[in-house]
Amino acid sequence: MRRIMFPPHPFMPTRRKTAVRQMRERRTAQILMVFGIVLACVELYIVFGNIWHLS
């Protein structure tokens, strides 16, 4: 009866996995945002370079 009420393994490892997953997802989102910003800057550089070249 006691084993049913108190499982031998605590539920802490699942919380740690969730925290690690959230940290990984946050890091991936930050990397994607930085990549998007860099890509937008490169596009603006190309567009303004073409405008400057045509003038």
HURA-V415260 format. One record per helix or strand. SS is the DSSP state (H for helix, E for strand). FROM is the first residue (numbers start at 0). LEN is the number of residues. If there is no record, write none. Layout:
ss: [SS,SS]
from: [FROM,FROM]
len: [LEN,LEN]
This chain:
ss: [H,H]
from: [1,11]
len: [4,43]
